[in-house]
Amino acid sequence: GRTEVVKLLLDHDAEVEAKQKDSWTALHFAVQNGHTEVVELLLDHGAEVEAKQKDNWTALYYAAQKGHAEVVKLLLDRGAD
């Protein structure tokens, strides 16, 4: 599934902090969709837990907004504020 594809990309030097035009990172997308395993994998590969998109919203904001409790806990455990 998604985790395997992300792992494959990261193993081939995909840029974990690449941003699209609104400054969204892969972490923002994974968090918003509640993909806990992908979030953990991205963080393990150096994704910035406090990365902000253009409106200064963090991954933690999106996880809480979407009600993804497991992702919220993971982000907090990894230092999100």
C-alpha positions as CSV (number, residue, x, y, z in Angstrom):
1,G,0.0,0.0,0.0
2,R,1.0,3.6,0.6
3,T,3.6,2.8,3.2
4,E,5.5,0.5,0.8
5,V,5.5,3.2,-1.9
6,V,6.7,5.9,0.4
7,K,9.4,3.6,1.8
8,L,10.6,2.8,-1.7
9,L,10.7,6.6,-2.7
10,L,12.6,7.4,0.5
11,D,15.0,4.6,-0.1
12,H,15.7,6.1,-3.5
13,D,16.5,9.5,-2.0
14,A,13.2,11.3,-2.4
15,E,13.3,14.7,-0.8
16,V,11.3,14.3,2.4
17,E,10.9,18.0,2.8
18,A,9.8,18.8,-0.7
19,K,7.1,21.4,-0.8
20,Q,4.3,22.0,-3.3
21,K,3.1,25.5,-4.1
22,D,1.2,26.1,-0.9
23,S,4.2,24.8,1.1
24,W,2.5,21.5,1.9
25,T,4.9,18.7,2.5
26,A,4.4,14.9,2.3
27,L,3.9,15.0,6.1
28,H,1.0,17.4,5.8
29,F,-0.8,15.2,3.2
30,A,-0.2,12.0,5.2
31,V,-1.4,13.6,8.4
32,Q,-4.5,15.1,6.8
33,N,-5.4,11.7,5.5
34,G,-4.7,9.8,8.8
35,H,-1.9,7.6,7.4
36,T,-0.2,6.9,10.7
37,E,2.4,4.5,9.3
38,V,3.4,6.9,6.6
39,V,3.6,9.8,9.1
40,E,5.9,7.7,11.2
41,L,8.1,6.7,8.2
42,L,8.4,10.3,7.1
43,L,9.4,11.4,10.6
44,D,11.9,8.6,10.8
45,H,13.4,10.0,7.6
46,G,13.8,13.5,8.9
47,A,10.5,15.2,8.1
48,E,10.2,18.4,10.1
49,V,7.4,17.8,12.7
50,E,6.8,21.6,13.0
51,A,6.8,22.3,9.2
52,K,4.2,25.0,8.4
53,Q,2.3,25.5,5.2
54,K,1.5,28.9,3.7
55,D,-1.1,29.7,6.4
56,N,1.4,28.7,9.1
57,W,-0.6,25.6,10.0
58,T,1.3,22.6,11.2
59,A,0.8,18.9,10.7
60,L,-0.5,18.8,14.3
61,Y,-3.2,21.3,13.4
62,Y,-4.4,19.1,10.5
63,A,-4.4,15.9,12.5
64,A,-6.4,17.5,15.3
65,Q,-8.8,19.2,12.9
66,K,-9.5,15.8,11.1
67,G,-9.8,13.9,14.4
68,H,-6.9,11.6,13.8
69,A,-6.1,10.8,17.4
70,E,-3.4,8.2,16.7
71,V,-1.6,10.7,14.4
72,V,-2.0,13.5,17.0
73,K,-0.4,11.3,19.7
74,L,2.5,10.3,17.3
75,L,3.2,14.0,16.5
76,L,3.1,15.0,20.1
77,D,5.5,12.1,21.0
78,R,7.8,13.4,18.3
79,G,7.9,16.9,19.7
80,A,5.0,18.7,17.9
81,D,3.8,21.7,19.8
